């Protein structure tokens, strides 16, 4: 402890790690995060989660928000701060070699590397129905999440775990791992990643949330992975806000209403069926599926599209 750290991160995942470092006595000399962004229909200028945390808690440290780390003299600023370590967690920018040369740069990546290098590792683990996921502490290099491994923590994924649960759980695991790695750093023996097992995941787009009633289990996995954003929706724009897997083996007409109950309906997929409880039509408020069925005068055998 007593080491000087520059922290680079943006979402709540990073904030949890940042807070743990402070609690354990590490001196954060600066925060680098993404620029404030316009959010929502009213385009309200909103700071990143971690910046808001700093402001809310009255923490006294400089905050830098360059569009690119190569701009605004960022490299010179980092050199003058003379950090012992640079800790990176879901920052959203690539570090150049001149920054990597300043101090050991440690990334807390939310996958079991070399699986899922890239921008959406937690979502990808859910989409692929993985049995395990976890966090990796990695010594950064120029390649995308390709540096030597300093440590792992892992968790078994159960059916009930969705993106929200895993984000929170992996953030806590990464926070504890960051402390462990920093305390033992001088004695660690970094291990090279196995390049034969490398896989990648890309940045999620709005279009990724579009589904059709083809495979019930894949819809359920998308629902768990995309709850935060972009959600899942039909080509018509009808959003499926709350659903569950009913079964995954039957053969049905795509989108056919198989069963109507007070609080849910069962909709058939080409393979399997899903239980839907809450929906939202374009530009309207979320409603129970029962209200939707009555409003549209739909019956068993009709098609949802």
N, C-alpha and C positions, 0 to 999 in steps of 0.2 A: 504494500500500500504506500501512499504518498507519491505515487507516480503521476505524471502529468499526461492527460489524455485529450486528444481531439476526438470528438464523437461525430460520426456522419450517419444520419438516419432520418426517416420521414414519417412513416405511419405509426400506429399504436404499438405494433410489434417492436419497433425500435425504442419507443418510449419506455417500455417495460425494462429493457436491458439498460438503458440510460439511467433510469431511477435506481436500479440495483447497484450500478457502479457508484453512484453518489452515496447510497446507504452504506456501502462498504469502504468509504473513505477515500476513493479515488478522486483526484483533482481534475475536473473537466475544465480545460482552459478555453475551449471554444466549441460551438455547435455549428456544423454545416448541415443544412437541410434544403429541400427544394423550395423554389419561390412560392409565395402565396398564390392561390388560384381562385378564379371565379367559380362559384358553386351554385347549383340550383337554377330555377327559372328566373329568379331575380338577379342572378349573377353576382352574388355577394362575395366580396373579396375575403377569402378564408385562409388562415395560416395552416401549415401542416400540423398534424396532431402533436408532434414533439415540441414544436415551437409554442403552441398554445399551452402545453404543460409547463414550459419554462416561465411563460408570462403569468400563468395562474398561480404559480408557486413563488413568484418573486425572486427567481434565481438570478444571481448576478454573474452573467457570463456573456461574451460577445456571440451574436448569432449572425452567420453568413449564409446568404441564399443566392449564390451565383447560378445563372442559367447553365453555365458550363464552367467546370473547374479551371479551365485554361484561361478564363476571362477575369477581369477586375483584379488582377494581381493575386489571385488565390494562392498560387504556389509560393509566392514570396511571403504572404501572410502566414501560411503554415510553417514555413522555415523559421520565421521570427518567433513563432509560438514555441518552437523547440519541444515538441511532444516526445514523451518516451514511447507512446503507442498511439496509433490511430485505429479506433474501433469503428467498424462499418456494419450497419444492419439495415437492409432494405432502403438504402439511400436513393438509388435510382440513377446514379451516374457512374461512369467508368473512371478509375483512378489512373492517371498517366504515370510513366516510369519515374519522372522527377519527383512525384509525390511518394511513390512506393519506396524511393531511396532515402526519404527523410527519416522514417522510423518504421519499425515493424507494423504492418497494416493487417489487422485481424478482422475477418468477415464472419459474422454469425449468420449462416445460410440455412433456410428452413427446409432442408431435405437431407437425406443421407447420401451425400456426394460419394461417387460421381453421378448419382441419379439426379435428374432434373436441375441441371445448370440453367440459369435464366430467371425470368421475371415472375413466374407463377407456380412455384414448386408445391405449395400446399394444395392448391386446386388440382394440380396434375396427379398428385397421390390419390386424391379422392376420385377423380375421373377414371383412373386406372384400377380402382378398387384394390389398392395395395393392402397388404396385411400389416405392414409396419411403415411408419414414417419417423422423422426426427429432425434434429438440428446438428449442424456441423460447424465447428470452429476451424477456419482455414486461414493459412498464411497467404496473403494475396500476392498475385503476380499479374502480368498484363493480360493473360487469357481470361475468358469469361468463367469465373468460378472454378478455375483449374488448378489452384494452388495446393500446396501440401497440407495434409490434414493434421490438425493439432488435437482434436478431440471430437467425440460424438455423444449425443444423448438420444434415445429413441423411445417410441411408444407404439403399442399395438392399436390399430384402428378398429373400432367396433361399428356396427350398423348405425348406432345412434349418433356417432360423431359427425358433425357437419363443419363447414368452414369456420364458423364462429368459435366453436369449441376448440378446434385445432389451432386457430390463430392464437387464442388466449393461452392454451396449454403449451404450445411450442415457444411462445414468447417467454413464459416463465422458465422453461427448460433452457432456452438460450441465455437468459439472464444468469442463471446459476452456472452454466457452462463458461460464460465469459469470465466470471470471478475465478473459477477453478483454473482456467487456462492462464490468466494473468498471474495468479499466485505461483504457478508451477512453470512459468514460461521458460526460465533459464535452464530447466532440466528436461524439457520436452524434446522428443525426437520426432520431428515432423515426418509424416509418411506420404509418399507420392501416391496420387490417385491412380486407380486401375483404369487405364484408358479404354480397355475392352468393354467396360460396363457403362461408359458415358452415355447419357441421354440428355435431351434439352427440352425446355418448355418456353413458350413464347408469351408475350404480353397479351392479356385477354382483351378482346374487342366486344363491342355491343352485339355483333352478329353471332358470336359464340353462344349466346343464350337462346337462340332460336331452336325449337324442337318440333318434331312431329310425332304422332302416336305410332311409332314403329317398334321400339324395344323398351319395354317398361323399366327394366333394370337400369338401362343407360340413362333414361330420363331421370330416374331417382338419383343416380350418381351426379348428373349435371345439376339437379336441384340442390344437392348437398354442397357441391363445389361452388356454385354461382349465387348463393343466397345473398352475399354482400352486394355483388354487382357482376354481371348485368341482370341477374335473375333469369328465369326461364319463361319463354313465351312462344305462342304459336305464330305462324306466318301472318295471321290476321292481326296480330298485336295483342291478343288476349293473354294476359299474364297469369301464370299458375303460381299463386303465392304460397299456398300451403298444401302439400301433398305427401303421400307415403306410397311405398311399394305395396301393392295388394298381393300379387303373386307374379311369377316370371316365366311360366311355362305354357299357358294356354295360347291358342291361336284364335284371333278375332279379326273383325272388320276394323280397320284403323279409325279410332275416334268414336266408336259406337258406345252409347250409354248402356251399360249392362245392368246397372242397379241404381235405384234412387232411394236414399234414406234421408232422415230429417237433417243431419249435419254433414252429409257427404254424398258423393256419387262415385260409382266405380265405372271407369272408362277403359274400354278395351284397346289394346295395342296389337300390332301385327304379331308380336310375341309378348305375352303377359298382360297385366292390367294394373292400373294405378288408382289410388283412392285420392280424390280431390276434395278439399274442404273450403278453400278461399281462392277467389279469382279477382281479376281487375280488368275491366274493359278499357280500351284506349281513352285517355283524357277523362276517366271517371274514377270514383273512389273504389277502394277494395270492398267487396261484399262477400257474404257467405254464398257458397255454391247453390244452396237451396233457393236463395233470393234470385240468383241468376237463372236457375232452371224455370222458376215460376214466371219471371219477367219475359223470358224468351219462349215460354210455353213449350218446353222440351219434354220429351217422354222417353221411356226405355225404347231403344232401337234407333233413336235419332242420333245424328252425328254432331260432335263438337268440333268446330274448326276455327 
